[in-house]
Amino acid sequence: MDLLSGKIKKMYFKYLSAAFGSALIASIYSVVDMAMVGQYQGPEGTAALAVVAPVWNLIYSLGLLMGIGGSVIFSTIKGKNSGNGKEANEYFTTAFIGGIVLAAIVWGLIICFDKELLTAFGAGGNLLNLAITYITPIKFILPSFLVSQMLASFLRNDQNPNLATAGVLVGGIFNMIGDYIFVFIFDLGIFGAGLATSIGSVISCGIMVCHFFQKKNTLRFVRPTRIFLKMKEICTIGFSTFFIDVAMGILTILFNRQIMKYLGTNALSIYGIIVNISTFVQCCAYSVGQASQPIISVNFGAKQGKRICETLKYAIGTVIFFSLFWTALTMLIPNQFVKVFMTPTKEVLAIAPSMIRCYGLSFLLLPFNVFSTYYFQSLMKPRVSFVLSVGRGIAISGILILILPLIKPQYLWYAMPLTEMIIAIFAIGAMIRYTKMLPQKN
């Protein structure tokens, strides 16, 4: 399928179906774990996995840093008339090297400082013991999570989105089946959930590697020139997507601490559920960005502004659908989410609806704000993406998380809806401005 001349609608929905499947199944790694552990060990198990959530945010965000940053440049070069395979593959090779180095660093940190990190993330007492038990099997294969995330980005930009989806799908299916077998049948509890997740990740990574043995593969390992300059370019372009996940981890830590300070363990277990709902919503937004990015990047390099505008039209329509869908679910059936993720007590069922509904207001604008980050990255506008991701991820949201509970503890749940509203105003203005400036090929 030719990204420069093919029908936009057909290409977009082909990439969207693949990206959506991949992003949705990827979220299963944490969501199914929390549901199984919550059913097995109750609210305390759910709270323990909420503490582990920042670890996942760190791992996946580093994979996106190299994957999105490298693949955007890879596709842009391919779209230029002067672009060539060797130059594009220098960025692929550089991104791969960077991914391996980052995986090794995170691997070392998790192995050597697991207790310290989890304590910093809000764990303590029995929650700490449960969290350490969960990540024990994950320690052995941790780099596979980061490498899989990076490879998926390049596969989509090398016109093989279906294999990326297949890798995540097969690994996710194993994770679901393995969770039930290891947690309940083998009676391994939270350790079994971590074991199933670990094996599923290895399966996903192995399937994606098969791309290098296919005829359609254009990814090659070459000796990159000026590797540090290329690494800087990759990190600059990929930073915003990277920071979205890092920020989610930072915000989870802030929420964990504020909830324990003002609202208690029951509220923390409900926040663990909210984190997983938000993961689903964010994955939907990722799928729109990942479906649009290869098409936009290649056509931006070829100065095909009209094709970019057409892609944007379909992306905005998809974003609106996801926004309305997830907001409606959180408003209508909040306690059904609770029952999926744990065996709740009466106290949890009494306080959960108001918390989930307040936070759920943020889902009206979250998909658009996440997609806008991908859009500006694809247009090689890293500064705008930086402002969006940092403002949404820590600057505005962090201030609100710290200040709102001082007024009234329950106001904590309005921090993200207010943040998304402020960021959306800026994103809409920037999107109108830079879309009008799109290059047009003579």
Secondary structure, DSSP 8 states (H G I E B T S, - for coil): --TTTS-HHHHHHHHHHHHHHHHHHHHHHHHHHHHHHHHHHTHHHHHHHHHHHHHHHHHHHHHHHHHHHHHHHHHHHHHSTT--HHHHHHHHHHHHHHHHHHHHHHHHHHHHSHHHHHHHTT--THHHHHHHHHHTTHHHHHHHHHHHHHHHHHHHHTT-HHHHHHHHHHHHHHHHHHHHIIIIIS--THHHHHHHHHHHHHHHHHHHHGGGGSTT--------SSHHHHHHHHHHHHHHHHHHHHHHHHHHHHHHHHHHHHT-HHHHHHHHHHHHHHHHHHHHHHHHHHHHHHHHHHHHHTTBHHHHHHHHHHHHHHHHHHHHHHHHHHHH-HHHHHHHH----HHHHHHHHHHHHHHHGGGGTHHHHHHHHHHHHHTT-HHHHHHHHHIIIIIHHHHHHHHHHHH-GGGGGGHHHHHHHHHHHHHHHHHHHHHHT--B--
